[in-house]
Amino acid sequence: MRERVVIVGSSVGGIRTAQELRRLGFDDDIMVLGAEEELPYDKPPLTKQLLVGGQTEDQISLLGADGWDGIGVDGRLATAATAVDIDERTVTACGEQIDYDYLVIATGVRPRTLGTGVESVVSVRELRHARSLRLRLAGGRPVLVVGGGFIGAEVASSARTLGADVTIVEALAAPFARAVGAEVGGHLASLHRDNGVTLLTGVGVEAVEQTSEGAVVRLSDGTTHEAGTVVVGIGTTPNTEWLDGSRIPIDDGVLTDASCAVQAAEGVYAIGDVARSIDQGATVYRRVEHWTNAVEQAHIVAKQIIDPTARVPSARAPYFWSDQFGTKIQMVGRPAESDSVELRRFPTPAGEKTIAIYGRQGAFAACVTFGWPRAIATCRSAWERGKSTEHVLAELEKLSSGAPVGA
């Protein structure tokens, strides 16, 4: 009897699950339900290469030239799931009840907004958003970015690269502090200031009014700022409303175990930005909005569907990257506010490289590198092996001098 896997969500997590199932030999039915009207595409370039013209829309497609047929999937666009019945094993979408043997929830997140309804206030989460913003940036008007996180920083970098005057407004005392702490956030802030971005910290948005040329933004310090476009990057909300009443556990995302399985519902998994998972042996659920996490979880779920007894791999070191002003910024691990932080510069044959090392009671907790991709492999291996900060610094000394590294 043929089985059916229904994947709700057509971003990288959903598509990689389907591709991995086929690679592992799953010959039965796979259906992918995507809420967007676009064929599946990769989202990281939306705030980077796609905005500045470094990549085309065809180049960010997640499917090959043969589209859905290339992976033998029944792909449905503009088809948002609205309900699930875990007892009957059905998903409702566009009024149709679809039977499943396995359900993969990969519905992602949506950006939080300012709730103004002002036309010139935009977010960047989907391809249509990037298209609209690209047209706006071509007009050359000033851009005001609300939120000093990495999405806002990437938009600021792209807009500045295209010649726009850019201002970032951040409620915290230092931009990027939520992700990397105040010290490293200050280093990132310098990168932006050195490239002509105006940073306004410790202030929030009080009101936004539409004008004939864009918008006027009033901040909590009483100042006003004119912009052709206001880009909002103040966090996200998991897309879980369609699961209301299903008995699937929700708490800032879908709760899963280390295998991405939803314990309250047989045959149901959740991956990517919408999932709040727990590592093996851990006690804390985490929702990780990183591309790499979605891909790794897609592979885990595909293997579990093929063989439910398959060993769940040990937790990989969390990894994130961002491209800003020609600098590749990469992070491994999970920085905490209480961590010690050491910002080090290493001379290398390719020039001086900067890295931030986070320590936690002597153990290596995380790192952030600036334009030093080779160091990331060393740090990731050290994190997964539970090495000390002293060990990591010694290995980085070897790396910078060209000596063999054995982290």
Secondary structure as the mmCIF struct_conf table of DSSP 4:
data_model
#
loop_
_struct_conf.conf_type_id
_struct_conf.id
_struct_conf.beg_label_comp_id
_struct_conf.beg_label_asym_id
_struct_conf.beg_label_seq_id
_struct_conf.end_label_comp_id
_struct_conf.end_label_asym_id
_struct_conf.end_label_seq_id
STRN STRN1 ARG A 4 VAL A 8
BEND BEND1 SER A 11 SER A 11
HELX_RH_AL_P HELX_RH_AL_P1 VAL A 12 ARG A 23
TURN_TY1_P TURN_TY1_P1 LEU A 24 GLY A 25
BEND BEND2 ASP A 28 ASP A 28
STRN STRN2 ASP A 29 LEU A 33
BEND BEND3 ALA A 35 GLU A 38
HELX_LH_PP_P HELX_LH_PP_P1 LEU A 39 PRO A 40
STRN STRN3 TYR A 41 TYR A 41
BEND BEND4 LYS A 43 LYS A 43
HELX_RH_3T_P HELX_RH_3T_P1 PRO A 44 THR A 47
TURN_TY1_P TURN_TY1_P2 LYS A 48 LYS A 48
HELX_RH_AL_P HELX_RH_AL_P2 GLN A 49 VAL A 52
TURN_TY1_P TURN_TY1_P3 GLY A 53 GLY A 53
BEND BEND5 GLY A 54 GLN A 55
TURN_TY1_P TURN_TY1_P4 GLU A 57 GLU A 57
HELX_RH_3T_P HELX_RH_3T_P2 ASP A 58 ILE A 60
STRN STRN4 SER A 61 SER A 61
BEND BEND6 LEU A 62 LEU A 63
TURN_TY1_P TURN_TY1_P5 ALA A 65 ASP A 66
HELX_RH_3T_P HELX_RH_3T_P3 GLY A 67 ILE A 71
TURN_TY1_P TURN_TY1_P6 GLY A 72 GLY A 72
STRN STRN5 ASP A 74 ARG A 76
BEND BEND7 LEU A 77 ALA A 78
STRN STRN6 ALA A 81 ASP A 85
TURN_TY1_P TURN_TY1_P7 ILE A 86 ARG A 89
STRN STRN7 THR A 90 ALA A 93
TURN_TY1_P TURN_TY1_P8 CYS A 94 GLY A 95
STRN STRN8 GLU A 96 ASP A 99
BEND BEND8 ASP A 101 ASP A 101
STRN STRN9 TYR A 102 ILE A 105
STRN STRN10 VAL A 109 PRO A 111
TURN_TY1_P TURN_TY1_P9 GLU A 119 SER A 120
STRN STRN11 VAL A 121 VAL A 122
BEND BEND9 ARG A 125 GLU A 126
HELX_RH_AL_P HELX_RH_AL_P3 LEU A 127 LEU A 137
TURN_TY1_P TURN_TY1_P10 ALA A 138 GLY A 140
STRN STRN12 VAL A 143 VAL A 146
BEND BEND10 GLY A 149 GLY A 149
HELX_RH_AL_P HELX_RH_AL_P4 PHE A 150 THR A 161
TURN_TY1_P TURN_TY1_P11 LEU A 162 GLY A 163
STRN STRN13 VAL A 166 GLU A 170
BEND BEND11 ALA A 171 ALA A 174
TURN_TY1_P TURN_TY1_P12 PRO A 175 PHE A 176
HELX_RH_AL_P HELX_RH_AL_P5 ALA A 177 ASP A 194
TURN_TY1_P TURN_TY1_P13 ASN A 195 GLY A 196
STRN STRN14 THR A 198 THR A 201
BEND BEND12 GLY A 202 GLY A 202
STRN STRN15 VAL A 205 THR A 211
TURN_TY1_P TURN_TY1_P14 SER A 212 GLU A 213
STRN STRN16 GLY A 214 LEU A 219
TURN_TY1_P TURN_TY1_P15 SER A 220 ASP A 221
BEND BEND13 GLY A 222 GLY A 222
STRN STRN17 THR A 224 ALA A 227
BEND BEND14 GLY A 228 GLY A 228
STRN STRN18 THR A 229 VAL A 232
BEND BEND15 ILE A 234 ILE A 234
STRN STRN19 THR A 236 PRO A 238
HELX_RH_3T_P HELX_RH_3T_P4 GLU A 241 LEU A 243
TURN_TY1_P TURN_TY1_P16 ASP A 244 GLY A 245
BEND BEND16 SER A 246 SER A 246
STRN STRN20 ILE A 250 ILE A 250
BEND BEND17 ASP A 251 GLY A 253
STRN STRN21 VAL A 254 THR A 256
TURN_TY1_P TURN_TY1_P17 ALA A 258 SER A 259
BEND BEND18 CYS A 260 CYS A 260
STRN STRN22 ALA A 261 ALA A 261
TURN_TY1_P TURN_TY1_P18 GLN A 263 ALA A 264
BEND BEND19 ALA A 265 ALA A 265
TURN_TY1_P TURN_TY1_P19 GLU A 266 GLY A 267
STRN STRN23 VAL A 268 ALA A 270
HELX_RH_3T_P HELX_RH_3T_P5 GLY A 272 VAL A 274
STRN STRN24 ALA A 275 ILE A 278
TURN_TY1_P TURN_TY1_P20 GLN A 280 GLY A 281
STRN STRN25 TYR A 285 ARG A 286
HELX_RH_AL_P HELX_RH_AL_P6 TRP A 291 ILE A 306
TURN_TY1_P TURN_TY1_P21 PRO A 308 THR A 309
BEND BEND20 ALA A 310 ALA A 310
HELX_LH_PP_P HELX_LH_PP_P2 ARG A 311 PRO A 318
STRN STRN26 TYR A 319 GLN A 324
TURN_TY1_P TURN_TY1_P22 PHE A 325 GLY A 326
STRN STRN27 THR A 327 GLY A 333
TURN_TY1_P TURN_TY1_P23 GLU A 337 SER A 338
BEND BEND21 ASP A 339 ASP A 339
STRN STRN28 SER A 340 PHE A 346
TURN_TY1_P TURN_TY1_P24 PRO A 349 ALA A 350
STRN STRN29 LYS A 353 ARG A 360
TURN_TY1_P TURN_TY1_P25 GLN A 361 GLY A 362
STRN STRN30 ALA A 363 PHE A 370
BEND BEND22 GLY A 371 GLY A 371
HELX_RH_AL_P HELX_RH_AL_P7 PRO A 373 GLU A 384
TURN_TY1_P TURN_TY1_P26 ARG A 385 GLY A 386
STRN STRN31 SER A 388 SER A 388
HELX_RH_AL_P HELX_RH_AL_P8 THR A 389 SER A 401
TURN_TY1_P TURN_TY1_P27 GLY A 402 GLY A 402
#
